[in-house]
Amino acid sequence: MKLADLATGPDWIIWTVFVVFAVLSIILLSGHGSWFISGYNMASKEEKEKYDEKKLCRTTGIGMSIIAILILIMGLFENFLSAFFIYIAVGIIVVDVVVIIILGNTLCRK
């Protein structure tokens, strides 16, 4: 069974999700867009001063880029990838999110 066999919706949805993730990645990688980072945008001024905002944005942007690339791969190669690839993709995304959280709370502190 191929990944395309599991797809029940229109193809434009996967491409829209990819574009959203790619644009968010570019904004975050440029060091801007801290308002997209959950928790940081609601933190008090004193709490925000404990973090290097540019590093936090770039760390989150790299993580978002990994997810965007994974979505791109699934969109381009859905006719060739095995349906099992969805488990691999979910595993990569979970590890990516955990790494973003850990690095955001350690590497990105001042």
N, C-alpha and C positions, 0 to 999 in steps of 0.2 A: 504494500500500500504506500502510495506517495503522499507527500504533504498536501498536494493539490486536491487529493480526494477528501481531505478533511475540511477544505475551504467551502463554506456555504454562502458567503456573502460576495458582494461585488469586489473586483480587484482594486477599485479606486480607494477603498477604505485603508488597505495596507499602505498604499502610497501616500495618503494623507497623513497617517500616523508617522511614517518615515519622515516626511517633510517637517512635521511639527517637532519631532525629536531632533532633527538635523538643525533646524533654526534655533531651538533652545540650546543645543550644544555650541553653536557658533557664538551666540550671545554670551553664554557662560565662559567659554574659552577666551573670549576677549577681555574677561575680567569684570564684565558688567552683568547686570541681571541678578543681583543678590536677592531681589524681591521674589524670585522664583524658588528660592531655597526654603523649604518648609522648616519652620522653627527659627531660622535666622531672621526672617522678615518680621516675625512677631516678638522677637527678643527685645529686651529693654536696651537703652543706649549703653548702660554699664556692661551688660552681657555681650553686646556686639563688639565692644572695645577689647574683649579677650581674644578675638579671632582676627586673623589676617584675611580681610574680605576678598582680596584678589586671589590668594591661594585657595580659599574655600570655593570661589566661583570656578576656578580652573580645575580643581579636583572634581567637583560635581560635573563640570563640562566634559571631562575625559570619560567619566562614568556614563554620562548620557550619550557620548559618541559611540561607546562600545555597544550600547543598546540600539542606537540608530543603525550601526553597521550590521548588527544581527538581524534587524528587521529588513534591511536592504537585501541581505543574503537570502532570507526566507522569501521575500517577494520575487527576486530574480530567479531563484532556483527551485521554486515550489514544485515544478514538474519533475525534478530530478532527485530531490531530497526525500529520504524515507520519512514516514510519519513519525518514527521514533525520534527524529531530530527535534521535535517540539519539546521532548523531555530534556534534551541537551540544552536547548535554548532557555528553558525555564531555569535550569541549574546554573547556567552562566549568568542570567539576570539576577538570581538570588545572591550568588557570590559577589557579583558586581555591586549590588546595593549594600551588602555587608561591608565590603571594602571601602566604599564611599563613606559610610557612617563612621567606620574606624578611623580612616584618614582625616575625615572632617573634624573629629574630636581629638586627634593627636597632632598630626602634622600641621594642621591649619591654625593651631593656637599660637598666640604670640609668646 
